């Protein structure tokens, strides 16, 4: 079958099962592991990664770059803490932990760029975070 074609049958349930199975085959990995209300999180991850890539690749002023990355990371942490889209609680906790570590990295970088954190402290924080 070509892309977008449906199997024509008399039974409407068979048609819908075919369409649903094709959808799951194509996009299932993006939604795997989320509860029914968390279907949007796969899209959020894609747009968050795209946003960070655009910020890092298109904005060359370090302070502006760091502030925008901090805002995106804060928003990601808020989404994970308050909406926790994962079906498994272990995944919820690991994603919150990952997001908090990312937030620490971005805020530390922002503080270093704004000259409120010395190079020694900056290096020590990153060495400590590299363990985790």
N, C-alpha and C positions, 0 to 999 in steps of 0.2 A: 504494500500500500504506500502511496505517496504521502508526503507530509500534509496533514490537514484533511485527508480523506477519511470517510467513515464507511464502515461495513453496513450495507443496506440489508436489513432483515425485517421480518414481520414483528419480531419481538422487540419492543422498545427498551426493555430492561437490558437486553444483550447489547444494544447500541450504546447505552449509557455506560455499561460496564467496560466496553471496549474503549470508550473515550476516557473514562476515569483511569483505566489501567495504563493507557498511553501517557496520560498526564503524570501519573505516579512514576512511570518508567523514566520520563524526561526530567521531571522536577522533584522527585521524591527525596533525593539526598539533601536538597536545600531545606526541606521541612522535617526531616527526620529528627526525632527526639524532642519535639515541641508538643505541648498539650494543645487541645483544640483551639483555644483562644490565642495561642502564640504563633499562629501561622505567619504573621507579619514579620517575625523576627529574622527570618532568612533575608527578606528584603532590606530590613534595617541594617543587617551586617554588610550587605553589598553597598548600600548607600553610604554607610559610615566609612568603609574602606575607600570608596570613591572620593568622598569628601576629604579624607586625610591625604589621599594621593594628590588631589588637586591643590590643597593647601601647601603641601610640601613641595610640589613641583612647580607651582605658579607664583608663589609669593616669596620674594627673595629678601624681604626685610625681616631679620631674625626676631625682633620683638613682636611684630604683627603675626608672624608665622607661629611663634610659641603661644600667643594669646588665643589664636583660632584653634590650634591643636588642643589647648587646655579646655576651651569651651566644648569642642566635640567630645573630648574624653569625659568631662563632667556630665554631659548629657547622656553619654553611653552608660556611665555609672548609675545615674538616676534611673534610666530605663531598666537596667538589670536588677537594681535593688527593689524598685517598687512594682515592676510588672513581671519579673522572673518568668520568662516564657518557656523555660525547659520543663519537661515532664518529670525528669528525675531530679530529686533534691540534691543529690551529689553534684550534678551538673550545674544546678543553680548556685550552689556554694562555690564551686570552682570558677564559674564565670564572674561572680561578684568579686572573688579574690583576685582574679586576673585583672579585672577592671580597676580595682583599688591599687594594685601594683602599677598598672599603666598610668593611673592618675598621679601617683606619687612620682613617677619618672617625669611626666610632663610638667608638673608643678615645680619639681626640682630644677628642671631645665629652664623654665620660665624665671625662677628666682636667680639662677646663675646668669642668665642673659641680662637681667635687670640689675646686676651687680649687688644683690642682697645676699648672695651666698658665695663664699670663697671657693677657690679651686680645690683646696684640700677637702673641704666638706663635700663638695660636689663629687669628687672622686671617691670618697669614703662611702657616700650614700649609694653610688652606683656599684661599688664593690659589694656592699651588703645586699643590694637588691639582686645582684647577679647570682647569688646563692639560691634565691627563690625562683 
